[in-house]
Amino acid sequence: MLEGVFTALVTPFDKNLKIDRESLKKIVDFQIKEGISGLVPMGTTGESPTVSIEENMDVVEMVVKMADGKVPVIAGTGSNCTGEAIKMTKMAKNMGADYSLLVNPYYNKPTQEGLYRHFMAVADAVDLPIVLYNIMGRTGVNLETPTLLKLAKHENIVAVKEASGDLSQMMDVINQKPKDFAVLSGDDNLALPLTLMGGNGVISVASNIVPRWMEEMVGAARKGNLTKAKTIHYELLPLFKGMFLETNPIPVKSCMSLMGLLEEEYRLPLCPPSDENREILREMLRGQGLI
């Protein structure tokens, strides 16, 4: 079962806005050295909406090779076109990815029956473990608990990244899910409460910057060491809030640039943070001892 902290990797670009392989290798090596549980390339934090399918799969393949079996790779292969999601998930399996991350189909706003059929079609077509990604704020549709529980019966659907922001819904899922089905927080600031309620960890933005601290917090929570887990949570809370001063992944990429991990480049319509917010992020990193 998936447990621990899985970093929602940023996608570094060079000055020509091409994939920066050298920086990506630096980031992956940093994550593995710091003891991360797994890597998640080409999710929201990886700027997946502005890369081509070919680029998406190139990044997945690079991360698989760079990880070299040291940690599992959960490849972002979601789409609002079911046929495209199947194609990308097949490619990820052939590249050696360990799991697929499938987001709710966005913009076309399917019904619950449509969501069910979409995810089942991918699960039936590709023999690769699937992590569902429920994020209504980005997709306009919520994967309701009864629909999720029906999907969890499929042998290839093994986990959910729960980013609805609704703790009541998360508790219902944890309370009713199959024993071998993992529930991972999609929000860093809810990673601790979700884990304490019986969840399995987090797919994290902040762990791009502080992977070891995130692992220590979630590990302490899973072991029942509430004092340690709470202490780390509140130490990291300014960082969690800073990651959403502007649209993700703008703040995290700006921070990683200040830390020397990548060039601060974005593809439009994303753009650099305001000067004011960049200074807030700089002071936040200083306060955390990261620069």
Secondary structure as GFF3:
##gff-version 3
##sequence-region A 1 291
A	DSSP	beta_strand	4	8	.	.	.	ID=ss1
A	DSSP	alpha_helix	21	33	.	.	.	ID=ss2
A	DSSP	beta_strand	38	40	.	.	.	ID=ss3
A	DSSP	three_ten_helix	44	46	.	.	.	ID=ss4
A	DSSP	three_ten_helix	48	50	.	.	.	ID=ss5
A	DSSP	alpha_helix	53	67	.	.	.	ID=ss6
A	DSSP	beta_strand	74	76	.	.	.	ID=ss7
A	DSSP	alpha_helix	82	95	.	.	.	ID=ss8
A	DSSP	beta_strand	99	103	.	.	.	ID=ss9
A	DSSP	alpha_helix	112	125	.	.	.	ID=ss10
A	DSSP	beta_strand	130	134	.	.	.	ID=ss11
A	DSSP	alpha_helix	136	139	.	.	.	ID=ss12
A	DSSP	alpha_helix	145	151	.	.	.	ID=ss13
A	DSSP	beta_strand	157	162	.	.	.	ID=ss14
A	DSSP	alpha_helix	167	176	.	.	.	ID=ss15
A	DSSP	beta_strand	182	185	.	.	.	ID=ss16
A	DSSP	three_ten_helix	188	190	.	.	.	ID=ss17
A	DSSP	alpha_helix	191	196	.	.	.	ID=ss18
A	DSSP	beta_strand	201	204	.	.	.	ID=ss19
A	DSSP	three_ten_helix	206	208	.	.	.	ID=ss20
A	DSSP	alpha_helix	211	222	.	.	.	ID=ss21
A	DSSP	alpha_helix	226	242	.	.	.	ID=ss22
A	DSSP	alpha_helix	250	258	.	.	.	ID=ss23
A	DSSP	alpha_helix	275	287	.	.	.	ID=ss24
###
